[in-house]
């Protein structure tokens, strides 16, 4: 699942206390979207510190 | 030869699990396999059994008490245990519930505990429905076969405090557990117990004083003035007493006759909180004013690590001074009171778990 952080909330997360790996957490903190497993995403979603990232719509065929 | 075994302090743990029946062990059949919620304390204190013991020097026994003349009675006593730990979303919400005996949930999931003179339980002992009233099994566990399970546990008092200069600014909770189940029987409080369930690890999200983005207090009729805070503390006590005796001599119910909330705050002396006309904190004390206090940790209340305290306060003493290198601060001692429709104290904590899962 693709997720992105709520920037004003993600700083409270202790990296040692969540399933999310450190690299992904760093990216989330810097505002990037990351692709993580359902389990990892659900934990962070329940904690209220991330939201599902919207996939950009393909512009294929539009000129 | 003496035994060489050492029990490190950190090897002892304790956990809580909500009861579905007041004062009854959740698993009383052999080893207790309940998945207790481990509490994140540094040093676990032992439960203390406060029972009745009387030794008399009877006539004809000479000049010293005789072993046969001692009476002990485990019925009708209490069990207490102190605790102190960093506040986390679950333990803060649960301990607030254990002392306040009130909870409402909204969204996903904001726990609210308010003390308003009418919503809080005045007794515990009847049916438990949806985790309310809230009492827990407490498991104190040094080793297999050495555990103590205490049933019918609530909090008699709870202190919530935060200080920028203590614990890295992290908010902590402390207080005392209370139980009226002092007579060990297999279905309730029991000694020499093995707990072999998979205990749930403590949480790792904390509340930090430095995250309190909203800090407002009324001063002399000026509503919601922003203050700079160094420290705060709230103490909630419910005056719990055990009442009655069941067939085992354990409590039939607990009475909660009066909820009292006191506290103190250290805030900076500045143009909004000083000794001048219109912003005089001393005048607020002299006039017996009631002020609204609002503290919000985080931007809102929709993520772990966020909470909100709303209270109606009256100063209980002349605002003292805290003299430091940062200048003069006020140390405001207060108690919380119900003011019209406003509750004396309200605590909101985000934790996306229903209380029935605790």
Interface residues (C-beta under 8 A of the other chain):
Chain A: X6 X8 X9 X12 X13 X14 X16 X17 X18 X46 X47 X48 X49
Chain B: X108 X203 X204 X205 X206 X208 X211 X298 X299 X302 X303 X304 X305 X306 X350 X352
